């Protein structure tokens, strides 16, 4: 009878891999040093974005807004202000030509 010599191994847990990459005392190849530097850089960026984000109430509880959400909300607010301003200008304008110019760009 032939014995099966193919052994299957469990994958290395991600926490162990992370510890290996982040520990400066463990020798690494060039790719691992690059990965370590990139992980640190991305974590720093995430921390900065989270620090600058305002809390946002959602059904799941209090969470941070993403940078994209904050930009979209700011732009929506600015568009709303511009629409209000344009409407006020139309009401104030006496001359038909001024109204036409404003309506052209509305």
N, C-alpha and C positions, 0 to 999 in steps of 0.2 A: 504494500500500500504506500502511495506517495503522500508525503506530508506537505500540507500547505505552508509555504514559507513566507507568503505575503502577509505582513502584519499591518493592521490599520491602527493609526494613532489619532488621538483626539487633537483637534487644533489647539494651539497655544491660546490661552485666555487673553482677551484684549488688554486687560489690566497689566498682565505680565509683559506683553509687547510694549505697552506704553512706558512702563517702568524701565525697560531696557533702553528704549529710545531716549528718554528724558534724563537718565542717569549719566552724568559726565564721566564717572569712574569706570564705566563699562566700555571696552574698546568697540569702535564702530567703523563701518566702511564709509565711503564718501556719500552714498545715498542716504544712509542713516543719519549722518551729521546734517545733511540738507533737510531731511524730514524733521529733525529735532528743531532746527532753526525756523522752519516754516510753521510748525505747530505753535511754537512760542509766539511768533509774529501774529498768527491768526487769533490766538487766544487773547493777546493784548488788544487787537482791534475789536474783538467781541466785547471785551470788558469796557473799552472806551465807549462803544456804541450803547451798551447797556447803561453806563453811567450817565450818558447824555439823554437817554430816552425817558419820557415821562410815563408814569403808570397809566394804564388804560383798563377800565373795567370791562370785562367780558363775562359771559355766562360761566366760564370755567374758573373765574376768580380774577385776582389782580395779576396782570402780566405786563411786561414791557412791550411797548410798540416797537415794531421794527423800524429801521431807518427809512425804508421805502414808505411805510404807512405815514410816518411823520412828514415826509416830503409831499406825498399826495394830499394830505390834509392841508398843508400850508398853501399848496397851489390852488386847491379848491377854494380856500378862504380868499386868496387874492383874486381869483376869477369872480367870485361873488361880489367882492368890493368894487371891482371894475364895472360889473354890470350895474350895480347901484349907482355908481358915479356917472355912468353914461346916461342912465335914466334921469338922474337929476339934471344933467346938462341939457337934455332934450326939453325938460320942463322949463328950464330957465331961459333957453335960447329964444329970442324974439324973431330973428331973421330966418326966413325959410332956407336960405343957403347954408346957414350954420347947422340947422336941423338935418339937412340932406347930407352934409359932410359927416356928421356924427352917426347918422343911420347907416351910411355907407360902410363904416368900420365896426359897426355893432355886431 
